[in-house]
Amino acid sequence: LVGGPILARQGVNVPDLEIGCAAMTEKDLRDAEFLLGLDPPIDYIAMSFVQKAADLQELIDLMDRLNIPPERRPKICPKIEKPQALRNLDTILEKCQAMMVARGDLGVEIG
């Protein structure tokens, strides 16, 4: 174990801690809005740190607000990195069409 300050763009793994903030930051929302406006439309859009279905719902709500018709909506691909996502996997699967697993991050979280 090596102590020291946490620098920008570094993370900390805290197993069993549910992150209590919005799944999408303001920058994520701006980036998603840009990507969702491309023509031709993108095929997939990924989200990191998804812990529950409500996290994906934020992206679905954005597509609703932008009036993106179903045939132009990209498939949603959450990145599973936390044990909380595994516990909520059934409801996450109901809201997505693909999935990524961050084996390293998830392994560190699970132990």
C-alpha positions in Angstrom: 0.0 0.0 0.0 1.4 3.4 -1.0 -0.2 6.6 0.3 -0.4 9.9 -1.4 -2.6 12.4 -3.1 -5.2 11.3 -5.7 -4.5 13.1 -8.9 -6.9 14.0 -11.7 -8.1 11.2 -13.9 -7.3 8.6 -11.3 -9.8 6.4 -9.5 -10.2 4.7 -6.2 -11.8 1.3 -5.8 -14.1 1.0 -2.8 -15.9 -2.4 -2.9 -19.5 -2.4 -1.9 -19.8 1.4 -2.1 -22.7 2.4 -4.3 -21.9 5.7 -6.1 -24.7 8.1 -5.1 -24.5 10.5 -8.0 -26.1 10.8 -11.4 -24.8 8.2 -13.9 -24.2 10.8 -16.5 -22.2 14.0 -15.9 -22.9 17.3 -17.7 -20.1 16.4 -20.1 -21.5 12.9 -20.7 -24.9 14.5 -21.5 -23.3 16.9 -24.0 -21.2 14.2 -25.6 -24.3 11.9 -25.8 -26.4 14.6 -27.3 -23.7 15.2 -30.0 -23.4 11.5 -30.8 -27.2 11.0 -30.9 -27.4 13.9 -33.4 -25.0 12.3 -36.0 -26.3 11.4 -39.4 -26.0 8.5 -40.2 -26.9 7.5 -36.6 -24.4 5.6 -34.5 -25.1 1.9 -33.9 -24.0 1.7 -30.2 -23.6 4.0 -27.3 -21.7 2.9 -24.1 -22.0 4.0 -20.5 -19.4 3.4 -17.8 -20.0 2.7 -14.1 -23.6 1.5 -14.6 -24.9 0.1 -11.3 -28.6 -0.1 -11.8 -31.3 0.2 -14.5 -32.0 3.8 -13.5 -28.5 4.7 -14.7 -29.4 3.6 -18.2 -32.8 5.3 -17.9 -30.9 8.6 -17.9 -29.7 7.9 -21.4 -33.1 6.7 -22.5 -34.7 9.9 -21.1 -32.2 12.0 -23.1 -33.2 10.2 -26.3 -36.9 10.8 -25.4 -36.2 14.5 -24.8 -34.4 14.7 -28.2 -37.3 13.0 -29.9 -35.1 10.3 -31.4 -37.4 7.8 -33.1 -36.9 4.1 -32.1 -35.4 3.2 -35.5 -32.6 5.8 -35.1 -31.7 5.0 -31.5 -28.4 3.3 -30.9 -28.1 0.1 -28.9 -27.2 0.8 -25.3 -24.1 -1.0 -24.0 -23.4 -0.6 -20.3 -19.9 -1.3 -18.9 -20.2 -3.5 -15.8 -17.5 -2.5 -13.3 -19.0 -2.7 -9.9 -20.5 -5.6 -7.8 -23.7 -3.5 -7.5 -24.2 -4.0 -11.2 -24.0 -7.7 -10.8 -26.7 -7.6 -8.1 -28.9 -5.6 -10.5 -28.0 -7.4 -13.7 -31.6 -8.6 -14.5 -33.0 -5.1 -14.5 -30.0 -3.7 -16.3 -30.4 -6.3 -19.1 -34.0 -5.2 -19.6 -32.8 -1.7 -20.6 -29.8 -2.6 -22.8 -29.0 -4.5 -26.0 -25.4 -5.3 -25.4 -23.0 -5.4 -22.5 -19.2 -5.0 -21.7 -17.6 -6.4 -18.6 -14.5 -4.6 -17.2 -12.8 -7.8 -15.9 -9.9 -5.9 -14.2 -12.0 -3.3 -12.4 -14.7 -5.8 -11.5 -12.0 -8.3 -10.2 -10.5 -5.6 -8.0 -13.9 -4.7 -6.6 -14.9 -8.3 -5.9 -11.5 -9.4 -4.6 
